[in-house]
Amino acid sequence: MKVLVTGVTGKTGRRVAESLVVRGVGVRAMVRDIERGKMATLGMGVELVLGDFDDTDSVANAAEGCDGMYLVVSDGGEQVRQEVEAAETAIKTGVQHIVKLSSSDAELRRSYWAVAHNDIELAIRKMDFGYSFIRPNYFMDGFLDLFKVDPNGNITLEVPTGDGVIGAIDTYDIGETAAALLAGGVPLNGPALLTGPENISMNRVARAFSEVTGIEISHVDIDADAYRSQLEIQHSASAGDIADIYEEVRSGTAEMISDDIERITGNPPRTIEQFAEANVDSIRAAIAAANAE
């Protein structure tokens, strides 16, 4: 069995490839840069092929001889076209099962990414082949972007969530779920909602990070309007959508728990404490980066 994995230089594709290799499944990774692909898959023993979502011939070449495909494309104006064309091309080469990375808010919200994922899902549903949509909630990795270090050296996680909670997920579990589906060869022909084992607050995140690093870290509940204004400077195109997510956390409408990961993989998803233990070096690096700003 062989699976084509896209996005191995990103947050989830590498996890999928890693989990497939552990399961004894052959992996071919489509990359735009062979050297970056080698670094991302170091020690995995995967086959690397050059490919570009804007070149359907290269996608066809990459998919040739593969039984399954993990499909992920970076957010952007061409995402819908690229993913739909890639799925169509893979099917023509004989791929039997595509696992598409989607979003927990597909069908639910009108953010640009939710709309894009929903449009892609609708198009794939009309194709005559097996598919599985995995819909992860907020990535725990996203917490690493929230560090601030003040002139006195105080380290905080700054985001306007109040005491609200969210069912954040470790990307490790996204990889495990996608790999289990692809290795099992039985498509869901529908979606799976991927969340952590419980809804967690930012205070819980700060405690988990403090315990593994030995560094005092606290959550600062900053003003929502000020945060939105800051986002408009840094991420003008998506500022409103990002701010809305944290407003939903604050208001209690972001709580979301599913047992789909355990149902598919046989194992419960990682807690925030397990994420922190597995990523302590990344946490320290994120603090160092914030201190250098």
Contacts in CASP RR format, 6 or more apart in sequence:
PFRMAT RR
TARGET T0000
AUTHOR 0000-0000-0000
METHOD contacts of the structure
MODEL  1
MKVLVTGVTGKTGRRVAESLVVRGVGVRAMVRDIERGKMATLGMGVELVL
GDFDDTDSVANAAEGCDGMYLVVSDGGEQVRQEVEAAETAIKTGVQHIVK
LSSSDAELRRSYWAVAHNDIELAIRKMDFGYSFIRPNYFMDGFLDLFKVD
PNGNITLEVPTGDGVIGAIDTYDIGETAAALLAGGVPLNGPALLTGPENI
SMNRVARAFSEVTGIEISHVDIDADAYRSQLEIQHSASAGDIADIYEEVR
SGTAEMISDDIERITGNPPRTIEQFAEANVDSIRAAIAAANAE
1 25 0 8 1.000
1 26 0 8 1.000
1 67 0 8 1.000
1 183 0 8 1.000
2 25 0 8 1.000
2 26 0 8 1.000
2 27 0 8 1.000
2 28 0 8 1.000
2 65 0 8 1.000
2 66 0 8 1.000
2 67 0 8 1.000
2 68 0 8 1.000
3 20 0 8 1.000
3 25 0 8 1.000
3 26 0 8 1.000
3 27 0 8 1.000
3 28 0 8 1.000
3 66 0 8 1.000
3 67 0 8 1.000
3 68 0 8 1.000
3 69 0 8 1.000
3 70 0 8 1.000
3 182 0 8 1.000
3 183 0 8 1.000
4 28 0 8 1.000
4 29 0 8 1.000
4 30 0 8 1.000
4 62 0 8 1.000
4 63 0 8 1.000
4 66 0 8 1.000
4 68 0 8 1.000
4 69 0 8 1.000
4 70 0 8 1.000
4 90 0 8 1.000
4 95 0 8 1.000
5 13 0 8 1.000
5 16 0 8 1.000
5 17 0 8 1.000
5 20 0 8 1.000
5 27 0 8 1.000
5 28 0 8 1.000
5 29 0 8 1.000
5 30 0 8 1.000
5 46 0 8 1.000
5 69 0 8 1.000
5 70 0 8 1.000
6 13 0 8 1.000
6 29 0 8 1.000
6 30 0 8 1.000
6 53 0 8 1.000
6 69 0 8 1.000
6 70 0 8 1.000
6 71 0 8 1.000
6 72 0 8 1.000
6 73 0 8 1.000
6 86 0 8 1.000
7 13 0 8 1.000
7 14 0 8 1.000
7 29 0 8 1.000
7 30 0 8 1.000
7 31 0 8 1.000
7 70 0 8 1.000
7 72 0 8 1.000
8 14 0 8 1.000
8 16 0 8 1.000
8 17 0 8 1.000
8 29 0 8 1.000
8 31 0 8 1.000
8 37 0 8 1.000
8 40 0 8 1.000
8 41 0 8 1.000
8 46 0 8 1.000
9 31 0 8 1.000
9 33 0 8 1.000
9 36 0 8 1.000
9 37 0 8 1.000
9 39 0 8 1.000
9 40 0 8 1.000
10 40 0 8 1.000
11 139 0 8 1.000
11 141 0 8 1.000
11 171 0 8 1.000
12 72 0 8 1.000
12 101 0 8 1.000
12 136 0 8 1.000
12 171 0 8 1.000
12 174 0 8 1.000
12 175 0 8 1.000
12 178 0 8 1.000
13 70 0 8 1.000
13 72 0 8 1.000
13 175 0 8 1.000
14 40 0 8 1.000
14 41 0 8 1.000
15 171 0 8 1.000
15 172 0 8 1.000
15 174 0 8 1.000
15 175 0 8 1.000
15 176 0 8 1.000
15 178 0 8 1.000
16 70 0 8 1.000
16 99 0 8 1.000
16 174 0 8 1.000
16 175 0 8 1.000
16 178 0 8 1.000
16 179 0 8 1.000
16 182 0 8 1.000
17 27 0 8 1.000
17 29 0 8 1.000
17 41 0 8 1.000
17 44 0 8 1.000
17 46 0 8 1.000
18 44 0 8 1.000
18 175 0 8 1.000
19 175 0 8 1.000
19 176 0 8 1.000
19 178 0 8 1.000
19 179 0 8 1.000
19 180 0 8 1.000
20 26 0 8 1.000
20 27 0 8 1.000
20 179 0 8 1.000
20 182 0 8 1.000
20 183 0 8 1.000
21 27 0 8 1.000
21 44 0 8 1.000
21 45 0 8 1.000
21 46 0 8 1.000
22 179 0 8 1.000
23 179 0 8 1.000
23 180 0 8 1.000
23 183 0 8 1.000
24 183 0 8 1.000
25 179 0 8 1.000
25 182 0 8 1.000
25 183 0 8 1.000
26 46 0 8 1.000
26 47 0 8 1.000
27 44 0 8 1.000
27 45 0 8 1.000
27 46 0 8 1.000
27 47 0 8 1.000
28 46 0 8 1.000
28 47 0 8 1.000
28 48 0 8 1.000
28 49 0 8 1.000
28 62 0 8 1.000
28 66 0 8 1.000
29 37 0 8 1.000
29 40 0 8 1.000
29 41 0 8 1.000
29 46 0 8 1.000
29 47 0 8 1.000
29 48 0 8 1.000
29 49 0 8 1.000
30 49 0 8 1.000
30 50 0 8 1.000
30 51 0 8 1.000
30 58 0 8 1.000
30 59 0 8 1.000
30 62 0 8 1.000
31 37 0 8 1.000
31 40 0 8 1.000
31 48 0 8 1.000
31 49 0 8 1.000
31 50 0 8 1.000
31 51 0 8 1.000
32 50 0 8 1.000
32 51 0 8 1.000
32 52 0 8 1.000
34 48 0 8 1.000
34 50 0 8 1.000
37 48 0 8 1.000
38 48 0 8 1.000
41 48 0 8 1.000
49 61 0 8 1.000
49 62 0 8 1.000
50 58 0 8 1.000
51 58 0 8 1.000
51 59 0 8 1.000
51 61 0 8 1.000
51 62 0 8 1.000
52 58 0 8 1.000
52 59 0 8 1.000
53 59 0 8 1.000
53 73 0 8 1.000
53 78 0 8 1.000
53 82 0 8 1.000
53 83 0 8 1.000
53 85 0 8 1.000
53 86 0 8 1.000
54 78 0 8 1.000
54 82 0 8 1.000
56 85 0 8 1.000
56 86 0 8 1.000
56 89 0 8 1.000
59 85 0 8 1.000
59 86 0 8 1.000
59 89 0 8 1.000
59 90 0 8 1.000
60 89 0 8 1.000
60 90 0 8 1.000
60 92 0 8 1.000
60 93 0 8 1.000
63 69 0 8 1.000
63 89 0 8 1.000
63 90 0 8 1.000
63 93 0 8 1.000
63 94 0 8 1.000
63 95 0 8 1.000
64 93 0 8 1.000
65 93 0 8 1.000
65 94 0 8 1.000
66 90 0 8 1.000
66 93 0 8 1.000
66 94 0 8 1.000
66 95 0 8 1.000
67 95 0 8 1.000
67 96 0 8 1.000
67 97 0 8 1.000
67 185 0 8 1.000
68 90 0 8 1.000
68 95 0 8 1.000
68 96 0 8 1.000
68 97 0 8 1.000
68 98 0 8 1.000
68 99 0 8 1.000
68 182 0 8 1.000
68 185 0 8 1.000
69 87 0 8 1.000
69 90 0 8 1.000
69 95 0 8 1.000
69 97 0 8 1.000
69 98 0 8 1.000
69 99 0 8 1.000
70 98 0 8 1.000
70 99 0 8 1.000
70 101 0 8 1.000
70 178 0 8 1.000
70 182 0 8 1.000
71 83 0 8 1.000
71 86 0 8 1.000
71 87 0 8 1.000
71 90 0 8 1.000
71 98 0 8 1.000
71 99 0 8 1.000
71 100 0 8 1.000
71 101 0 8 1.000
72 100 0 8 1.000
72 101 0 8 1.000
73 79 0 8 1.000
73 82 0 8 1.000
73 83 0 8 1.000
73 86 0 8 1.000
75 112 0 8 1.000
75 113 0 8 1.000
75 116 0 8 1.000
76 112 0 8 1.000
76 116 0 8 1.000
77 116 0 8 1.000
79 116 0 8 1.000
79 120 0 8 1.000
80 116 0 8 1.000
80 119 0 8 1.000
80 120 0 8 1.000
80 123 0 8 1.000
83 100 0 8 1.000
83 120 0 8 1.000
84 120 0 8 1.000
84 123 0 8 1.000
84 124 0 8 1.000
87 98 0 8 1.000
87 100 0 8 1.000
87 123 0 8 1.000
87 124 0 8 1.000
87 127 0 8 1.000
87 131 0 8 1.000
88 127 0 8 1.000
90 98 0 8 1.000
91 98 0 8 1.000
91 127 0 8 1.000
91 128 0 8 1.000
91 129 0 8 1.000
95 129 0 8 1.000
96 129 0 8 1.000
96 130 0 8 1.000
96 185 0 8 1.000
97 129 0 8 1.000
97 130 0 8 1.000
97 131 0 8 1.000
97 132 0 8 1.000
97 181 0 8 1.000
97 182 0 8 1.000
97 185 0 8 1.000
97 187 0 8 1.000
98 124 0 8 1.000
98 129 0 8 1.000
98 130 0 8 1.000
98 131 0 8 1.000
98 132 0 8 1.000
99 131 0 8 1.000
99 132 0 8 1.000
99 133 0 8 1.000
99 134 0 8 1.000
99 178 0 8 1.000
99 181 0 8 1.000
99 182 0 8 1.000
100 120 0 8 1.000
100 121 0 8 1.000
100 124 0 8 1.000
100 131 0 8 1.000
100 132 0 8 1.000
100 133 0 8 1.000
100 134 0 8 1.000
101 134 0 8 1.000
101 136 0 8 1.000
101 174 0 8 1.000
101 178 0 8 1.000
102 117 0 8 1.000
102 120 0 8 1.000
102 121 0 8 1.000
102 133 0 8 1.000
102 134 0 8 1.000
102 135 0 8 1.000
102 191 0 8 1.000
103 113 0 8 1.000
103 114 0 8 1.000
103 117 0 8 1.000
103 135 0 8 1.000
103 136 0 8 1.000
104 135 0 8 1.000
104 136 0 8 1.000
104 137 0 8 1.000
104 138 0 8 1.000
104 193 0 8 1.000
104 194 0 8 1.000
104 195 0 8 1.000
104 256 0 8 1.000
105 111 0 8 1.000
105 113 0 8 1.000
105 114 0 8 1.000
106 114 0 8 1.000
106 117 0 8 1.000
106 118 0 8 1.000
106 121 0 8 1.000
106 133 0 8 1.000
106 135 0 8 1.000
106 191 0 8 1.000
107 114 0 8 1.000
107 118 0 8 1.000
107 121 0 8 1.000
108 114 0 8 1.000
109 244 0 8 1.000
111 238 0 8 1.000
111 241 0 8 1.000
111 244 0 8 1.000
111 245 0 8 1.000
112 237 0 8 1.000
112 238 0 8 1.000
112 241 0 8 1.000
113 238 0 8 1.000
113 241 0 8 1.000
117 135 0 8 1.000
121 133 0 8 1.000
121 191 0 8 1.000
124 131 0 8 1.000
124 133 0 8 1.000
125 131 0 8 1.000
125 190 0 8 1.000
130 187 0 8 1.000
130 189 0 8 1.000
131 187 0 8 1.000
131 188 0 8 1.000
131 189 0 8 1.000
131 190 0 8 1.000
132 181 0 8 1.000
132 187 0 8 1.000
132 188 0 8 1.000
132 189 0 8 1.000
132 190 0 8 1.000
132 191 0 8 1.000
132 192 0 8 1.000
133 188 0 8 1.000
133 190 0 8 1.000
133 191 0 8 1.000
133 192 0 8 1.000
134 174 0 8 1.000
134 177 0 8 1.000
134 178 0 8 1.000
134 181 0 8 1.000
134 191 0 8 1.000
134 192 0 8 1.000
134 194 0 8 1.000
135 191 0 8 1.000
135 192 0 8 1.000
135 193 0 8 1.000
135 194 0 8 1.000
136 169 0 8 1.000
136 171 0 8 1.000
136 174 0 8 1.000
136 194 0 8 1.000
136 195 0 8 1.000
137 166 0 8 1.000
137 167 0 8 1.000
137 168 0 8 1.000
137 169 0 8 1.000
137 193 0 8 1.000
137 194 0 8 1.000
137 195 0 8 1.000
137 196 0 8 1.000
137 256 0 8 1.000
138 166 0 8 1.000
138 167 0 8 1.000
138 168 0 8 1.000
138 169 0 8 1.000
138 245 0 8 1.000
138 254 0 8 1.000
139 168 0 8 1.000
139 169 0 8 1.000
139 170 0 8 1.000
139 171 0 8 1.000
140 168 0 8 1.000
140 169 0 8 1.000
140 170 0 8 1.000
140 171 0 8 1.000
140 272 0 8 1.000
140 275 0 8 1.000
141 171 0 8 1.000
141 279 0 8 1.000
141 282 0 8 1.000
143 157 0 8 1.000
143 168 0 8 1.000
143 202 0 8 1.000
143 205 0 8 1.000
143 209 0 8 1.000
144 279 0 8 1.000
144 282 0 8 1.000
144 283 0 8 1.000
144 286 0 8 1.000
145 286 0 8 1.000
146 157 0 8 1.000
146 158 0 8 1.000
146 159 0 8 1.000
147 155 0 8 1.000
147 156 0 8 1.000
147 157 0 8 1.000
147 286 0 8 1.000
147 287 0 8 1.000
147 289 0 8 1.000
147 290 0 8 1.000
148 155 0 8 1.000
148 156 0 8 1.000
148 157 0 8 1.000
148 158 0 8 1.000
148 220 0 8 1.000
148 290 0 8 1.000
149 155 0 8 1.000
149 156 0 8 1.000
149 287 0 8 1.000
149 290 0 8 1.000
149 291 0 8 1.000
149 293 0 8 1.000
150 156 0 8 1.000
153 291 0 8 1.000
154 216 0 8 1.000
154 218 0 8 1.000
155 215 0 8 1.000
155 216 0 8 1.000
155 217 0 8 1.000
155 218 0 8 1.000
155 287 0 8 1.000
155 290 0 8 1.000
156 206 0 8 1.000
156 217 0 8 1.000
156 218 0 8 1.000
156 219 0 8 1.000
156 220 0 8 1.000
157 202 0 8 1.000
157 205 0 8 1.000
157 206 0 8 1.000
157 209 0 8 1.000
157 217 0 8 1.000
157 218 0 8 1.000
157 219 0 8 1.000
157 220 0 8 1.000
158 219 0 8 1.000
158 220 0 8 1.000
158 222 0 8 1.000
158 227 0 8 1.000
159 202 0 8 1.000
159 219 0 8 1.000
159 221 0 8 1.000
159 222 0 8 1.000
159 227 0 8 1.000
159 246 0 8 1.000
160 221 0 8 1.000
160 222 0 8 1.000
160 223 0 8 1.000
160 224 0 8 1.000
160 227 0 8 1.000
160 246 0 8 1.000
160 247 0 8 1.000
160 250 0 8 1.000
161 201 0 8 1.000
161 202 0 8 1.000
161 219 0 8 1.000
161 221 0 8 1.000
161 246 0 8 1.000
161 249 0 8 1.000
161 250 0 8 1.000
162 201 0 8 1.000
162 202 0 8 1.000
162 221 0 8 1.000
162 249 0 8 1.000
162 250 0 8 1.000
163 201 0 8 1.000
163 203 0 8 1.000
164 201 0 8 1.000
164 202 0 8 1.000
164 249 0 8 1.000
164 250 0 8 1.000
164 251 0 8 1.000
164 252 0 8 1.000
164 254 0 8 1.000
165 199 0 8 1.000
165 200 0 8 1.000
165 201 0 8 1.000
165 204 0 8 1.000
165 249 0 8 1.000
165 252 0 8 1.000
165 254 0 8 1.000
165 255 0 8 1.000
166 199 0 8 1.000
166 200 0 8 1.000
166 249 0 8 1.000
166 254 0 8 1.000
166 255 0 8 1.000
166 256 0 8 1.000
167 195 0 8 1.000
167 196 0 8 1.000
167 198 0 8 1.000
167 199 0 8 1.000
167 200 0 8 1.000
167 254 0 8 1.000
167 255 0 8 1.000
167 256 0 8 1.000
167 257 0 8 1.000
168 195 0 8 1.000
168 196 0 8 1.000
168 200 0 8 1.000
168 205 0 8 1.000
168 272 0 8 1.000
169 194 0 8 1.000
169 195 0 8 1.000
169 196 0 8 1.000
169 261 0 8 1.000
169 269 0 8 1.000
170 196 0 8 1.000
170 269 0 8 1.000
170 270 0 8 1.000
170 274 0 8 1.000
170 275 0 8 1.000
170 278 0 8 1.000
172 270 0 8 1.000
172 275 0 8 1.000
172 278 0 8 1.000
173 194 0 8 1.000
173 196 0 8 1.000
173 261 0 8 1.000
173 265 0 8 1.000
173 269 0 8 1.000
173 270 0 8 1.000
174 194 0 8 1.000
176 261 0 8 1.000
176 265 0 8 1.000
176 267 0 8 1.000
177 192 0 8 1.000
177 194 0 8 1.000
177 260 0 8 1.000
177 261 0 8 1.000
177 264 0 8 1.000
177 265 0 8 1.000
180 264 0 8 1.000
180 265 0 8 1.000
180 266 0 8 1.000
181 187 0 8 1.000
181 188 0 8 1.000
181 192 0 8 1.000
181 264 0 8 1.000
192 258 0 8 1.000
192 260 0 8 1.000
192 261 0 8 1.000
192 264 0 8 1.000
193 256 0 8 1.000
193 258 0 8 1.000
193 260 0 8 1.000
194 258 0 8 1.000
194 260 0 8 1.000
194 261 0 8 1.000
194 269 0 8 1.000
195 256 0 8 1.000
195 257 0 8 1.000
195 258 0 8 1.000
195 261 0 8 1.000
195 269 0 8 1.000
196 257 0 8 1.000
196 261 0 8 1.000
196 269 0 8 1.000
196 270 0 8 1.000
196 271 0 8 1.000
197 257 0 8 1.000
197 268 0 8 1.000
197 269 0 8 1.000
197 270 0 8 1.000
197 271 0 8 1.000
198 257 0 8 1.000
198 271 0 8 1.000
199 255 0 8 1.000
199 256 0 8 1.000
199 257 0 8 1.000
200 272 0 8 1.000
201 219 0 8 1.000
202 219 0 8 1.000
202 221 0 8 1.000
203 218 0 8 1.000
203 219 0 8 1.000
204 272 0 8 1.000
205 219 0 8 1.000
205 272 0 8 1.000
206 217 0 8 1.000
206 218 0 8 1.000
206 219 0 8 1.000
208 272 0 8 1.000
208 273 0 8 1.000
208 275 0 8 1.000
208 276 0 8 1.000
209 215 0 8 1.000
209 217 0 8 1.000
209 276 0 8 1.000
209 283 0 8 1.000
210 216 0 8 1.000
210 217 0 8 1.000
211 273 0 8 1.000
211 276 0 8 1.000
212 273 0 8 1.000
212 276 0 8 1.000
212 277 0 8 1.000
212 280 0 8 1.000
212 283 0 8 1.000
213 280 0 8 1.000
213 283 0 8 1.000
213 284 0 8 1.000
213 287 0 8 1.000
215 287 0 8 1.000
217 287 0 8 1.000
224 243 0 8 1.000
224 246 0 8 1.000
224 247 0 8 1.000
224 250 0 8 1.000
227 243 0 8 1.000
227 246 0 8 1.000
228 239 0 8 1.000
228 240 0 8 1.000
228 243 0 8 1.000
231 238 0 8 1.000
231 239 0 8 1.000
231 240 0 8 1.000
231 242 0 8 1.000
231 243 0 8 1.000
232 239 0 8 1.000
232 240 0 8 1.000
235 242 0 8 1.000
245 254 0 8 1.000
248 254 0 8 1.000
261 267 0 8 1.000
261 268 0 8 1.000
261 269 0 8 1.000
262 268 0 8 1.000
262 269 0 8 1.000
270 278 0 8 1.000
276 283 0 8 1.000
END
